[in-house]
Amino acid sequence: MIVSGVLVICRGDRLRDVTAAVGALPGVEVHQVDPAGRLVLTIEATSTDGCADRLRAIQALPDVISAEMAVHVFEDEGHPSVTHGVIS
């Protein structure tokens, strides 16, 4: 299982719509919402391609200004490996 932590920035007045759209994507869970237009979420997938596809889908949503991966965790038989960076 691969888990990516993502920070999303959107227009504050569209926060409700963006939160609903992001939360409706498979494998995506919204953990924190800031009224200023920031969301902290995780993407869970079985492959890096799956995480990248979901991140691109979030980046393409209307009113999303930015969506960037903050952390990426590869879980292999209970031994996580963490990397930091951006999937592009």
Secondary structure, DSSP 8 states (H G I E B T S, - for coil): -EEEEEEEEE-GGGHHHHHHHHHTSTTEEEEEEETTTEEEEEEEESSHHHHHHHHHHHHTSTTEEEEEEEEEEEEETTEEEEE-S---
